[in-house]
Amino acid sequence: MSKYCALLLVLSLVFRVQAQDPNRLSDTSANANQDSIKRSNFFKHLGNGFFPTKYVDVDLRYLIKYNQYEAIRTGLGGQTNERLSENHRMSGYVVYGFKDHNFKFGVSGGIRLSKENNTWINLSYTDDLQETGSSVFLTDKRFFSFFEPRLLNIDLFHHHITKSLSVEHKITPFLISESRLSRSNNTPTYGYLFVVDGKSYKEFRLSTAQLALQWNPFNKFEIKDGTEVETEGYPNFTVQFTKGFKDIMNSDFNFLKTDFRTIYKTSIWGKSITETTLHGGFAAGKTPLTHLYHAYPNNITKATILQRFSVAGINSFETMYFNEFFSDEFATLQIKHFLEPFRISHRYRPQLVLISRMAIGTMHHAARHQNISFDTLDKGYSEAGFEINKLLFGFGLSFAYRYGAYHLTEFDDNIAAKFTFNISL
């Protein structure tokens, strides 16, 4: 007991000296600012999906996920940070699927050639799964979500082993680019056959060249805490070209793809915001279904509304059923109107979002794609709905209704009711 009393006495004397010493007060204030910056950086890393350590940032994307093919998917990943090297980086991950009983992994390394233009040359090797019909822009910033709702119900994947060489380069402060050469072996995990030139392919090899450009003409730059911070402006534009080459490194097909997206945000009434996203793609040549397009559906094929109750996505069609539509040409338009949050209390501020989505597309040479049934979007697909977000612990509710040319006979089949989940660090 006497030890604790002595300790309390010493601490009280120390605090008293600090209170009487202006220099120490100044040091304490500086330390507090440093701690605040460290906390801010920590939460920034965490929001981007990394748990920072001294030399390696742990990648939270690979800890645990779930889908219909692998069931639980868990593993570990990470990448080196600038404390280890500002001009070299390494990253990698390994995961295991409990349903398919297979390991997947990826490893990559990069060398920075120019700090001013943020020019990197990268090599990577990936042995993993990818959703059939998904389209990703190379220049997209890293996306991380603590919970990825669409992933839960995806069942069409193809396995790919991909080797690639890529170059990232900032052409101007408002225009960034990434180009990539890759060679991949692709095997659908379902009974799909690609029939072309009198031959059926259960698996195929692709050699591709890609160029992606992202133009953000209205971004703003400012200095905060001695660091240049970029604020996103609107509209912004992204375009990507993909060329497949036959007979180069035993590649099977020639094809060409062009993808485009623009996002525009504007404030109309007070603090309400309208976000408009236009996204489209075009594929020509002999392109297998794995590398064509869906419209990001997010509805499971169940009999009742309650059985289909799940979690709404961010930019997905909530009433469109998985694997219902595929296209080699498509365009989607999504309009979200975020009303000013309801000020119920200082902390409790739910928000109403009004949503309208439309899609149109077509499929040339549909007979090439065998052992899979799907419809096309030639008539134009429409849905409308609303979300009430942040009702409790980041959770909210979403309702959507399917109308127009693809309205279904049973009224209940056109309705999607789901949770939403929004959380920010």
C-alpha positions as CSV (number, residue, x, y, z in Angstrom):
1,M,0.0,0.0,0.0
2,S,2.9,2.4,0.9
3,K,4.3,1.8,-2.6
4,Y,1.1,3.0,-4.3
5,C,0.9,6.0,-2.0
6,A,4.5,7.0,-2.9
7,L,3.7,6.5,-6.6
8,L,0.7,8.8,-6.3
9,L,2.8,11.4,-4.5
10,V,5.4,11.4,-7.2
11,L,2.9,11.6,-10.0
12,S,1.1,14.6,-8.3
13,L,4.5,16.4,-8.0
14,V,5.3,15.7,-11.7
15,F,1.9,17.1,-12.8
16,R,2.3,20.1,-10.6
17,V,5.7,20.8,-12.1
18,Q,4.3,20.4,-15.6
19,A,1.5,22.9,-14.7
20,Q,4.1,25.5,-13.6
21,D,6.5,25.0,-16.6
22,P,5.4,26.7,-19.8
23,N,7.9,24.9,-21.9
24,R,6.6,21.6,-20.6
25,L,3.1,22.7,-21.4
26,S,4.2,23.5,-24.9
27,D,5.8,20.1,-25.2
28,T,2.7,18.5,-24.0
29,S,0.6,20.4,-26.6
30,A,3.0,19.3,-29.3
31,N,2.9,15.7,-28.2
32,A,-0.9,15.9,-28.3
33,N,-0.8,17.2,-31.8
34,Q,1.5,14.4,-32.8
35,D,-0.8,11.9,-31.2
36,S,-3.7,13.4,-33.1
37,I,-1.9,13.1,-36.4
38,K,-0.9,9.5,-35.6
39,R,-4.5,8.6,-34.8
40,S,-5.8,10.3,-38.0
41,N,-3.2,8.4,-40.1
42,F,-4.1,5.1,-38.3
43,F,-7.9,5.5,-39.0
44,K,-7.1,6.6,-42.6
45,H,-5.1,3.3,-43.1
46,L,-7.9,1.3,-41.4
47,G,-10.5,2.9,-43.6
48,N,-8.5,1.9,-46.7
49,G,-8.4,-1.7,-45.4
50,F,-5.0,-1.8,-43.8
51,F,-3.8,-2.4,-40.2
52,P,-0.5,-0.5,-40.1
53,T,2.6,-1.9,-38.4
54,K,6.2,-0.6,-38.5
55,Y,7.2,-2.0,-41.9
56,V,4.3,-4.0,-43.2
57,D,0.6,-3.0,-43.4
58,V,-1.7,-6.0,-42.8
59,D,-4.4,-6.2,-45.6
60,L,-7.8,-6.7,-44.0
61,R,-9.5,-7.7,-47.2
62,Y,-8.3,-11.2,-46.9
63,L,-9.2,-12.0,-43.2
64,I,-12.6,-13.4,-43.8
65,K,-15.3,-13.4,-46.6
66,Y,-18.1,-15.6,-47.8
67,N,-19.5,-16.6,-51.2
68,Q,-21.5,-19.5,-52.6
69,Y,-18.6,-21.3,-54.2
70,E,-16.0,-21.2,-51.5
71,A,-18.3,-20.7,-48.5
72,I,-16.0,-19.2,-45.8
73,R,-12.8,-17.7,-47.4
74,T,-10.1,-16.7,-45.0
75,G,-6.5,-15.9,-45.1
76,L,-3.8,-13.2,-44.6
77,G,-2.3,-10.5,-46.8
78,G,-0.1,-7.5,-46.5
79,Q,2.2,-5.0,-48.2
80,T,5.4,-3.2,-47.3
81,N,5.1,0.5,-46.5
82,E,7.2,3.6,-47.0
83,R,9.1,3.1,-43.7
84,L,10.7,0.1,-45.2
85,S,11.3,1.7,-48.6
86,E,9.8,4.7,-50.6
87,N,10.9,3.3,-53.9
88,H,10.3,-0.4,-53.6
89,R,7.2,-2.3,-52.5
90,M,6.1,-5.9,-52.1
91,S,2.7,-7.3,-51.4
92,G,1.1,-10.7,-51.2
93,Y,-1.7,-12.8,-49.8
94,V,-2.9,-16.4,-49.3
95,V,-6.5,-17.5,-48.6
96,Y,-8.3,-20.8,-48.2
97,G,-11.8,-21.8,-49.3
98,F,-13.5,-24.2,-46.9
99,K,-16.1,-25.4,-49.5
100,D,-13.8,-25.9,-52.5
101,H,-10.9,-26.9,-50.3
102,N,-8.3,-24.9,-52.3
103,F,-5.7,-22.3,-51.5
104,K,-5.5,-19.1,-53.6
105,F,-2.6,-16.6,-53.5
106,G,-1.1,-13.6,-55.1
107,V,2.3,-11.9,-55.0
108,S,3.5,-8.7,-56.5
109,G,6.4,-6.3,-56.4
110,G,7.0,-2.8,-57.7
111,I,9.8,-0.3,-58.3
112,R,9.2,3.5,-58.4
113,L,10.9,5.1,-61.3
114,S,9.7,8.7,-60.7
115,K,8.4,10.2,-57.4
116,E,7.2,13.4,-59.1
117,N,5.0,11.5,-61.6
118,N,4.4,8.6,-59.2
119,T,5.6,6.2,-61.9
120,W,5.8,2.6,-60.8
121,I,6.6,-0.6,-62.7
122,N,5.0,-3.7,-61.2
123,L,5.2,-7.5,-61.7
124,S,2.5,-9.8,-60.3
125,Y,1.4,-13.4,-60.2
126,T,-2.1,-14.4,-59.2
127,D,-3.7,-17.8,-58.7
128,D,-7.3,-17.0,-57.6
129,L,-11.0,-16.7,-58.5
130,Q,-12.8,-13.9,-60.3
131,E,-16.5,-13.3,-60.8
132,T,-17.8,-14.1,-64.3
133,G,-18.9,-10.9,-66.1
134,S,-17.2,-8.5,-63.6
135,S,-15.3,-5.5,-65.0
136,V,-12.7,-3.6,-63.1
137,F,-10.9,-0.4,-64.0
138,L,-7.1,-0.6,-63.4
139,T,-7.0,3.0,-62.2
140,D,-9.7,2.7,-59.6
141,K,-8.5,3.6,-56.2
142,R,-8.3,0.7,-53.8
143,F,-11.8,-0.1,-52.6
144,F,-12.4,-1.6,-49.1
145,S,-15.6,-2.4,-47.3
146,F,-15.9,-4.1,-43.9
147,F,-18.8,-6.0,-45.4
148,E,-19.2,-6.8,-49.1
149,P,-22.9,-7.7,-49.6
150,R,-22.9,-8.9,-53.2
151,L,-20.1,-11.3,-52.5
152,L,-22.4,-13.4,-50.2
153,N,-24.5,-14.7,-53.1
154,I,-22.1,-14.9,-56.1
155,D,-21.8,-18.4,-57.4
156,L,-20.3,-18.0,-61.0
157,F,-16.5,-17.7,-60.8
158,H,-13.7,-18.6,-63.1
159,H,-10.3,-19.7,-61.8
160,H,-7.4,-17.8,-63.3
161,I,-3.6,-18.0,-63.2
162,T,-2.4,-14.6,-64.3
163,K,1.1,-13.2,-64.8
164,S,1.3,-9.5,-65.5
165,L,3.6,-6.5,-66.0
166,S,2.1,-3.1,-65.4
167,V,3.1,0.6,-65.4
168,E,1.4,3.3,-63.3
169,H,2.1,6.9,-64.4
170,K,0.6,10.3,-63.5
171,I,0.5,12.2,-66.8
172,T,-0.7,15.4,-65.2
173,P,-2.0,16.2,-61.7
174,F,-5.5,15.5,-63.2
175,L,-4.8,12.6,-65.5
176,I,-3.5,9.2,-64.3
177,S,-2.9,6.1,-66.3
178,E,-2.1,2.4,-65.9
179,S,-1.1,0.0,-68.7
180,R,-0.8,-3.7,-68.3
181,L,0.4,-6.7,-70.3
182,S,-0.9,-10.0,-69.0
183,R,-1.1,-13.7,-69.8
184,S,-3.8,-15.8,-68.1
185,N,-5.1,-19.4,-68.0
186,N,-8.9,-19.3,-67.3
187,T,-11.1,-22.2,-66.2
188,P,-14.8,-21.6,-65.4
189,T,-15.8,-23.4,-62.2
190,Y,-19.2,-24.3,-63.7
191,G,-20.1,-26.3,-66.8
192,Y,-19.6,-23.5,-69.3
193,L,-18.5,-24.1,-72.9
194,F,-17.3,-21.4,-75.3
195,V,-18.1,-22.7,-78.8
196,V,-16.3,-20.8,-81.7
197,D,-14.8,-21.8,-85.0
198,G,-16.3,-25.3,-84.6
199,K,-14.3,-25.9,-81.4
200,S,-15.5,-26.1,-77.8
201,Y,-13.4,-24.5,-75.1
202,K,-13.8,-25.6,-71.4
203,E,-10.7,-23.5,-70.5
204,F,-8.8,-20.9,-72.5
205,R,-5.6,-18.9,-72.5
206,L,-5.6,-15.2,-73.0
207,S,-2.9,-12.7,-73.7
208,T,-4.1,-9.1,-73.3
209,A,-2.8,-5.5,-73.3
210,Q,-4.8,-2.9,-71.3
211,L,-4.7,0.9,-71.0
212,A,-6.7,2.7,-68.5
213,L,-7.0,6.5,-68.1
214,Q,-8.7,8.4,-65.3
215,W,-9.3,12.1,-65.8
216,N,-10.3,14.2,-62.8
217,P,-10.4,17.8,-64.2
218,F,-12.1,19.3,-61.1
219,N,-10.0,17.8,-58.3
220,K,-8.5,20.2,-55.9
221,F,-5.1,20.2,-54.1
222,E,-4.3,21.7,-50.7
223,I,-1.6,21.4,-48.1
224,K,-2.6,19.9,-44.7
225,D,0.0,19.1,-42.0
226,G,2.8,19.6,-44.5
227,T,1.2,17.0,-46.9
228,E,-0.5,17.6,-50.2
229,V,-4.1,16.4,-50.0
230,E,-6.3,15.8,-53.0
231,T,-10.0,16.4,-52.9
232,E,-12.2,14.7,-55.4
233,G,-14.1,16.9,-57.8
234,Y,-16.9,16.1,-60.3
235,P,-17.5,15.1,-62.9
236,N,-14.7,12.6,-63.4
237,F,-14.1,10.2,-66.3
238,T,-12.6,6.8,-66.7
239,V,-11.9,4.9,-69.9
240,Q,-10.2,1.5,-70.4
241,F,-9.2,-0.4,-73.5
242,T,-8.5,-4.1,-73.5
243,K,-7.1,-6.0,-76.5
244,G,-6.8,-9.8,-76.7
245,F,-4.2,-11.2,-79.0
246,K,-4.5,-14.7,-80.6
247,D,-1.4,-16.9,-81.0
248,I,0.8,-14.7,-78.7
249,M,2.1,-16.9,-75.9
250,N,-0.5,-19.5,-77.1
251,S,-3.5,-17.2,-76.6
252,D,-6.7,-18.6,-78.0
253,F,-8.8,-15.5,-79.1
254,N,-8.7,-12.0,-80.6
255,F,-11.0,-9.5,-79.1
256,L,-11.4,-5.9,-78.1
257,K,-13.1,-4.3,-75.2
258,T,-13.8,-0.6,-74.3
259,D,-15.2,0.4,-70.9
260,F,-16.3,3.9,-69.8
261,R,-17.6,5.5,-66.6
262,T,-18.4,9.0,-65.5
263,I,-19.6,10.1,-62.1
264,Y,-21.2,13.5,-61.3
265,K,-22.2,14.8,-57.9
266,T,-24.0,18.1,-57.3
267,S,-25.8,19.8,-54.4
268,I,-29.3,21.0,-55.3
269,W,-31.1,21.9,-52.1
270,G,-29.1,22.8,-49.0
271,K,-27.1,19.7,-47.9
272,S,-28.8,17.2,-50.2
273,I,-26.6,15.7,-52.9
274,T,-27.5,14.0,-56.2
275,E,-25.0,11.5,-57.6
276,T,-25.3,10.3,-61.2
277,T,-23.2,7.4,-62.5
278,L,-23.1,6.4,-66.2
279,H,-21.3,3.2,-66.9
280,G,-20.9,1.3,-70.2
281,G,-18.9,-1.4,-72.0
282,F,-18.5,-2.8,-75.5
283,A,-16.8,-6.1,-76.5
284,A,-16.1,-7.2,-80.1
285,G,-14.5,-10.3,-81.4
286,K,-14.3,-13.8,-79.8
287,T,-14.8,-12.9,-76.2
288,P,-15.8,-15.7,-73.7
289,L,-18.6,-15.0,-71.1
290,T,-16.0,-14.8,-68.3
291,H,-14.8,-11.5,-69.8
292,L,-18.1,-10.0,-70.9
293,Y,-20.5,-8.0,-68.7
294,H,-23.3,-8.3,-66.2
295,A,-25.0,-5.2,-64.7
296,Y,-24.0,-6.0,-61.1
297,P,-27.2,-7.8,-60.0
298,N,-27.8,-8.4,-56.3
299,N,-30.9,-10.5,-55.9
300,I,-31.0,-14.2,-55.1
301,T,-33.4,-16.7,-56.7
302,K,-35.8,-17.5,-53.8
303,A,-39.6,-17.7,-53.7
304,T,-40.5,-15.0,-51.2
305,I,-39.4,-11.5,-50.3
306,L,-38.3,-12.6,-46.8
307,Q,-36.2,-15.4,-48.3
308,R,-34.5,-12.9,-50.5
309,F,-33.8,-10.5,-47.6
310,S,-30.1,-9.8,-47.6
311,V,-27.8,-6.8,-47.7
312,A,-28.0,-4.1,-50.4
313,G,-25.0,-3.3,-52.4
314,I,-23.5,0.2,-53.2
315,N,-24.0,0.4,-57.0
316,S,-25.9,-2.9,-57.7
317,F,-29.3,-3.6,-59.2
318,E,-31.2,-4.9,-56.1
319,T,-34.1,-6.5,-58.0
320,M,-32.0,-8.1,-60.7
321,Y,-31.3,-11.8,-60.1
322,F,-27.8,-13.2,-60.2
323,N,-26.9,-14.6,-63.6
324,E,-30.2,-13.4,-65.1
325,F,-28.6,-11.1,-67.8
326,F,-25.3,-11.0,-69.6
327,S,-24.2,-8.6,-72.4
328,D,-21.4,-7.9,-74.8
329,E,-22.7,-4.3,-75.1
330,F,-24.3,-2.5,-72.2
331,A,-24.9,0.8,-70.4
332,T,-26.3,1.6,-67.0
333,L,-27.5,4.8,-65.5
334,Q,-27.9,5.2,-61.8
335,I,-29.2,8.3,-60.0
336,K,-29.1,8.6,-56.2
337,H,-30.5,11.6,-54.4
338,F,-29.2,11.9,-50.8
339,L,-31.5,14.1,-48.7
340,E,-30.1,16.0,-45.8
341,P,-29.9,13.7,-42.7
342,F,-32.7,14.0,-40.2
343,R,-31.4,15.8,-37.1
344,I,-33.1,13.6,-34.5
345,S,-30.2,14.2,-32.1
346,H,-26.6,15.2,-32.1
347,R,-25.4,11.7,-32.9
348,Y,-28.5,10.0,-34.4
349,R,-29.0,11.3,-38.0
350,P,-30.6,8.7,-40.3
351,Q,-30.6,9.6,-44.0
352,L,-33.1,9.0,-46.8
353,V,-31.8,8.2,-50.3
354,L,-34.0,8.1,-53.4
355,I,-32.7,5.8,-56.1
356,S,-33.4,5.1,-59.8
357,R,-31.5,2.6,-61.9
358,M,-31.7,1.7,-65.6
359,A,-29.8,-0.7,-67.8
360,I,-29.8,-1.6,-71.5
361,G,-27.7,-4.1,-73.4
362,T,-27.4,-6.8,-76.0
363,M,-25.6,-10.1,-76.8
364,H,-24.3,-10.9,-80.2
365,H,-23.6,-14.5,-81.0
366,A,-25.4,-15.8,-77.9
367,A,-25.2,-19.3,-79.3
368,R,-21.4,-19.3,-78.6
369,H,-22.1,-19.5,-74.9
370,Q,-23.2,-23.1,-74.0
371,N,-24.5,-24.8,-70.9
372,I,-25.7,-21.6,-69.3
373,S,-29.1,-19.8,-69.6
374,F,-29.4,-16.0,-69.5
375,D,-31.5,-13.2,-70.9
376,T,-30.4,-10.0,-72.6
377,L,-31.2,-6.3,-71.7
378,D,-32.4,-5.3,-75.2
379,K,-35.7,-3.9,-73.9
380,G,-34.3,-1.8,-71.1
381,Y,-34.3,-2.7,-67.4
382,S,-35.7,-0.3,-64.8
383,E,-35.9,-0.3,-61.0
384,A,-36.6,2.4,-58.4
385,G,-36.5,2.5,-54.7
386,F,-35.2,4.2,-51.5
387,E,-32.8,3.6,-48.6
388,I,-33.0,4.8,-45.0
389,N,-29.5,4.6,-43.8
390,K,-27.8,4.6,-40.4
391,L,-30.9,3.7,-38.4
392,L,-28.9,1.7,-35.9
393,F,-25.2,1.0,-35.6
394,G,-24.6,1.8,-39.3
395,F,-27.5,-0.5,-40.4
396,G,-30.5,0.7,-42.4
397,L,-33.2,-0.5,-44.7
398,S,-33.6,-0.7,-48.5
399,F,-36.6,-1.2,-50.7
400,A,-36.6,-1.5,-54.6
401,Y,-39.2,-2.2,-57.2
402,R,-38.7,-3.6,-60.7
403,Y,-40.9,-2.1,-63.4
404,G,-41.0,-1.7,-67.2
405,A,-40.2,-4.3,-69.9
406,Y,-38.8,-6.9,-67.5
407,H,-41.5,-6.6,-64.9
408,L,-42.3,-10.1,-63.7
409,T,-45.7,-11.8,-63.6
410,E,-45.7,-12.4,-59.8
411,F,-45.9,-9.0,-58.1
412,D,-43.7,-10.1,-55.1
413,D,-40.9,-11.2,-57.5
414,N,-40.4,-7.5,-58.4
415,I,-39.8,-6.3,-54.9
416,A,-36.5,-6.4,-53.0
417,A,-36.3,-5.5,-49.3
418,K,-32.8,-5.5,-47.7
419,F,-30.5,-4.2,-45.0
420,T,-28.0,-1.4,-45.8
421,F,-24.8,-1.0,-44.0
422,N,-22.8,2.3,-43.9
423,I,-20.0,3.0,-41.6
424,S,-17.2,5.6,-41.8
425,L,-14.0,5.9,-39.7
